[in-house]
């Protein structure tokens, strides 16, 4: 409530209510939190793009084919182990010390990687001859040995993945939920996302700048490791933004959490406790409810399809850009474009939800993936038949395939962060309270994990079955078919879920009347 007793939502009018519903006295609390998210996403984008560059373009005998094995057998078990350690630390450390401990651990590794592990990679890693020998002896494990042989790159990949889930989800949002009131969260949280995407734009620009600067310095001294210089610059940026993140968190604890006008212990947003369902209980909960099953299909379909198309695209990008800095610059452009698409999509989403139905909003992401997948896989199949150097419409077929895949990734991710996530959350609203809580927890546990690892499982299994140095691009007929089937099932689920969603919503509104 305001001083005059007017509800806080009514104190803003016009554009201020839409774009900046923040009171001046709240800036002391809101801006540091928004900048914290910006720093976290800035670092995440840098290390995320570097991890792909390292494994696909820089690793000895590496390639996009290694990513499925890393995600399935590296990231998944590491995430489980890390969360066990996180819970144990949370039991013995205060919240503030826990934040410093976790963030400093990640920052220390990233800096040590740039200063020590990467420069000593030739000493620490398996030699190319050793990896080639192992691949020849065990052809079905061909793409596993680059993961093991380039172990420090693999470790960087795993920790880069964990930064997002641990620091953003487990640290930032827990902190935000604890210190933000429910009324504030309705105005703050959407803007946190907008500010965070500014970090995505900034990081993409920094990646491109560092890659080009490193290439320029290498032209002056041919003996310089251009990518090593690029990595040094980017790890320096990670350290700077990490220190800013820690400083902002410290400032919040000293100046905001001690201000009764901005924070009162126990008045933060309280999420409904979610039941801790095991895998069997989660499966039973979903399979017995057609409504939840359709939501689960949406989540699974996105995770599987985006993983399959993204991995193939990264392999094509390596073929187009054999230079590691050029590859990294493309990844920076992807992050920059995705950030811009997400911001534009967030603005457009308000009009989509206001003027069209839930079904229309939910269909946008799968339709984009379906159309662009046809073009993407079509270009690769054509390239495989005529050769990479063949031209079409004045451009090489390889370049066109990479360009379509680039647009596919940025558009699908941008709409996923806005339209897909919003419609998914809206779908839970008309459910009864018990099913809403249990169902959402079940979908997150089963479909969430399955979506993230499903694509990796398909890739790694196909590569092991075929064996040898087979590339993902040579399997596009199989992968493309799988993606088409998955996205069609996604669209069918949207259509079915839409009818049930509208019926439940009408029934709920009828009861209120």
N, C-alpha and C positions, 0 to 999 in steps of 0.2 A: 504494500500500500504506500502511496505517496504521503507527503506531509498533510495534504488537503483531504486525505482519505479516499482519493480516487484510485481505482485499480490501475496497476502499473501498465497494463496493456493498452489502456485508453489514453495514456499520456502522450502517445506518439500518433501522428497523423501523416497521411500522404506517403511520400517516398521515404521519410525518416522511419516510419513504421515498418516498411519492407526491407530497406537496406541497412539501417543502423539503429535498431531499437535498444540502444545502450544509454543509460544515464551517465552524466559526467562524473558523478561520484563513484560509479562502478568501473570506470576506466582503470583505476588502480588495481582492480582485481581481474578485469576482463583482458586487458592488453597483454600482461605477462603470460596468462594462460594461452592466449592465441599465439604469442610468439614462441612459447614452448612447443606447441604443436608444429609450428613452422620449422623450428630447428630439428625436431624429431623426423619429420617427413623429408627435410632437406638431406639429412644424413642417410636416411633409409634409401632415398633415390640414388644417391651417389654410390653407396656400397652395393645396392641391388644391381645397378648397371655394370659396376666393376666385376661383380661375381660372375655374371654371364660372360663378360669379355674375357676374363681369366680362363674359364673352363672351355669356352667355345673357340677362342682365337689365340690364346697365349699358351695354354697347357700343352706339354709335349704329347703328341699323338691324341690330343683332345678333340672335341667337337660337340655339336648340339646333342649328339647321341648320348653323351655322358650325363646330361641333365636329368633324365628320367631315373637313372640309377641313384643319382645323388639325392633327389627328392624323396624317393621311396625308401632307400636303405640308409640315407644319411640324415636328412632333415627330420623325418618323422620320428625315429627313435631318439634323436637328439632333443627334439622338442619335448618329448615325454620326460626324458631325464632332466632337462633343464627346469621344467615346471615342478618336478619333485624337489629339486634343490631350492627352487624359488620359495616353495611353501615352507620348507624347513628354515630357510633364512628369515622368512616373514614371522616365524614363531619366536625367533630369538632377537631380532633387530627391530628397533623402532622404525616407523614409516619413513622418516627423513633419512636415517642411516641406510635403510634398505635401498632407497632410490639412489643415493650416492654410490653404494657398493655395486649395484647392477650396472649403472651407467658407466662408472669408471672401469669396470671389467671389460665392457665392450670397447670403450675408447682406447684402453691400453692395448688390447689386441690389435685393433685397426692401425694404430700408430706403430706398434711393433712389427706388424706385417709390412708396412711401407718402409720402415727403417732397417729391419733385420731379415725377416723371413723371405721377402721377395728378392733382395739383393743376393742372398745365399741360396737361392732356389737350386742352382746347379749342383751344390754340395748336398743339400737336404733331400732333393727328389731323386727318384729312380732315373737312370740314364735312358736315353731313347732306345739304345740297343737292348737294355733289359726289358723295357715295356714291349718292344717288338717281338722279343724272344718269347715272352709269356703269352702274347696274343697268338703267336704261331702255335704254341703248345696247347693252348686252351681257347680255340676259336669262338666257342659259345660265350665266353666271358671277355670277348674282345674289348668291349667298352667299359668293363669294370676296372681293368688295369690302369688306364689313365687316371681314374678317380683315386686309386690307391697310390699310384706312382707320383702324382702331383698333390700330395696330401695336404700341403699348406694352402694350396688354392681351394681344395675341397673344404678345408676347415673354415676358410674365409667365406665360402659360399654358404655354409651352414649357419655361421654366426650372423651373416648379413640377413639371411632369412629370419632368424630369431629376433633380430633387432626390432622388426615391425611388430611381431606378436607379443614380445616381452615388454619392451619399453613403451610402445604406444598403447597396447591393449591392457597389459597387466599393471603398468605403472601410471601412465598419464591419465587414462580414463578412470581408474580407481581413485586417483587423487582428485580429479575433477568431480566425480560423483560424491566424494566425501565433503568437499568444501562448497559445492554449488547447490543452492536451494532449487526446489522444483520449479518455481516461477521463473527463476533466472535461467535454468537449463533450457526452457522453451525458447528463450531469446538468444542465449549464448551458443548453444551447441551447433546450430546450423552455420553460424558465423565462424566458429572454430574450423569447420571443414573448409570454408571459403579461404580463410587465412592459410590453412595448411596447404591448399593447392597453390598458393603463391610460392610456398617453399618448393613445390614440384616444378613450377616455372623457373624459379631461381636456380635450382640444382641442375635442371636440364641445360640452362645457359652456361653454368659453370663447367659442366662436363665438356660441352662443345669448345669452350674457350681454352680449357686446360689441354685438351687433345690437340687443338690447332697450334697452341703455343709450344707444346712439346715437339711437334713435328717441325716447327720453324727452327727451334734450337738444335734439332738433329741435323738440319741442313748445314748449319755452321760447323758442326763437329760430327762427322760421320761415325765416330767411335762411341757416341753417346747412345745409351739405351733410351730411345724416345718414349717408349711406354713406361719405363721406370721413372722418367721425369714426370710424365703425366700422372702416374700413381702417387708420386711424392707430393705434387701440388694438391691432388684431391684429398689425400689423407691429411694434409695441412688444413684444408677447408673443413674436414670432418672434425679435427681437433678444435678449431676455432668455434664452430657452431656447437660442439659438445660442451666447451667451457661456458659459452653463453647460456646453454640449456641449464647447466648446473648453477650458474649465477642467478638466473631467473627463478629457479626453484628455491634457492636459498633466500632470495629477496621476498618471495611469496610467504615463506615460513616466518620471516622476521617482521614483515610489514603488513601483510594481509591477514594472516591467521591470528594476529594479535589485535586486530581491529574489530571490535564488537559490531560495528555497522556493516561490515562485509562478511564476517564469519562468526557463527555461533556453533560450537561443537554439538554434533547430533542433529543438525538441521539440514544436512546435505541431502541430495537426491538419494532415495532408497529404492533400489531395484527389488522387484519381487524375487524372493529366493527361489532358485530353480532346483528341482529335485535332482540329486546325483544319480542319474540312471546309468546302468551299465550298458554294454553293447546289446545284450539279449533283450533287456527291458526296453531300450530305445527302438529296436527293431519291431518288437511286439506292439509298441505304442503307435508306430507309423503304419504298420501293415494292417492294423485293425481299423484304421480311419482313412477312407478314400481321400478325404480332404487333405489330411496331412501327407498322405502318400504323394499327392500331386505337387505339394509344396516341396517335398523332398526331391522329386524328379527335377524340378526347376533348379534347385541348388546343385544337384549332382551333374545335371546336363551342362550348366555353365562351367563348373570346375573341369570336367572331362574335356569338353570341346575347346576351351581356351588354352588348355595345356597342350593339346595335340596340335593346334594350329601355330601356337607360339614357338614350340620347339622346332617345327619344320621351318618356320620363318627365320629363326636364328641361324639354322644351317645354311639357308640360302644367302643370308646376309654375310656370313663368313666367306662364301664363294664369291660374292660381289666385292667384298672389302677384305682382302687377305691381310692388309696392314692393320695391326691391332688398334692403333690410335684412330684410324678411320672407322673401324667397327665400333669403338667406344663412342665416337662422335655421333654415329647413327643412333646408338642407344640413348644418348643425351637428347637428340632431336625427338625421339619417341616419347621420352618423359616430358619434354617441353610441350609437345603437341597434346599428349594425354591430359596434362594439367589444364591447357586451354580448353580442350573439349569438355572436360569435367565441369569447369566453371560455366561455360556456355550452356551445357546440359542442365546444370543446377538451376540456372535462370529460366531456361525453356521449360523445365519440368513443372514449374508452378503453373504455367499456362496449359500444359498438357493435362494435368490433373484437374484443372478448373473447367476446361472446355470439352474434354473427352472422357471416356469411361476408363475404368481400371484395366479392362482388357486391352485397350489401345496402348496404354502406357506400358503394360507388361509385355506386349508383343514386339515392341521396338527393338530391344536388345537381341532376341533370337532371330528376328528377321534380318537385322544388320549382319549377324554372324552367318546366317544361311547364304545370303546373297554374296557377301565378300568371300566366303569359303569356296563357293562355286568358281568364282573368278581366280582366286589364289591357287587352288589345286589345279584348275584348268591350265593356268599359265605354266605351272611346274610340269604337268604331264606333257604339254606341248614342247617345253624346253628339253625334257628328257628324250623326246622323239627327234627333235631337229638339232639339238646342241645348244650350249649356253651362249654361243656367239651369234646365233640367229637373231634377226631383227624383225620387229613388228611395229608398224606405225612410226618408224623412225627411231625406235628405242630397242635395246637388246631385250630379249624375252626374260632374261634373268633380272634385269633392272625392273621391268614391269611387275614381275612376281614379287620382288622385294617391296616395291612401292605399294602394291595392293595389300600385301601382308602388313605393311606399316600402317596403312589407313585402317585395316581391319582391327589391329591391336588397339590403336588409339580410340577408335569409335566404340568398340565393344567394351573396353575398360571404362571409358568416360561415361557411357550410359549405364554401365553396371553399377558404378559408384553412386548414381543418382536414381534413375528410373527403376532398375532391377531391385536394388536394395530397398527402395521405398515401397514398391508394390509387394515385395515379399513380406515386409513388416506389416503392411496394411492387411494382408491376407489373414493374419492372426487375430485381428481386432474383433470380428463377429463371433469367434469361438467362445464357449463358456469358460469361466475363469480357470477351472482345473485343467481342461484340455489345452487352454492357451499356454499355461505355464509348462505343463508336461510335454505338450507337443512341440513347443519351440525348443525346449531343451533336447528332445529326441532328435529333431531335425539338425540341430547344431552339432550334436555328438556324432550321429551316423552319417547324414548326408554331407555335413561340412567336411568331415575327415575323408569320406569317400570321394568327394569331388576333388579335393586337393591331391589325393594319391592315385585316383582312378586313371587319369591320363598318363601318369608316370608308370603305373603298372602295365598299361597297354603297350606303351613304347618299349619299356625294358623287356617285356615278355616276347614281343615280336622280334626284337633285335637278338635275343638269346636263341629263339627258335631258328631263325635264319642263320645266325652265326657269322663269324668273320667280320670284315670291316664294312658291312652293309650300311648305307646311309639312310636316314629317314626319308630323304627325297625320293629314293627308289621304292619306297613303300607307300607312296601317296595314294595309289589306287585303293589300298586297304584302309589307310588312315582317313582318306577323304570319305569313303563309304561310311566308316564308323561315325565321323563327325556329322554327316548328313542325317544318318539314322537318329543319332542322339538329339540333334537340333529339332528334327521333326517330332520326336517324342516330347521335347520341351514345348513346342508350339501346341501340340495336342493337349498337353497338361494345362497350358494357359487357358485354352478354350474351355476345357472341362471345369477348371477351377473357377473361371470367371462366372459361369452359371451358378455354381454353388455359393460363391462369394456374394453375388447379387441377391440370391434367395435368402441367405442367412442375414445379410444386412437389412433387407426389407422386413424380415421376420422380427429382427431385433428392434428396428425402428417402430414397427407396428405395436410391439409390446409396450414401448415407452409411451405411445399415444393412448 
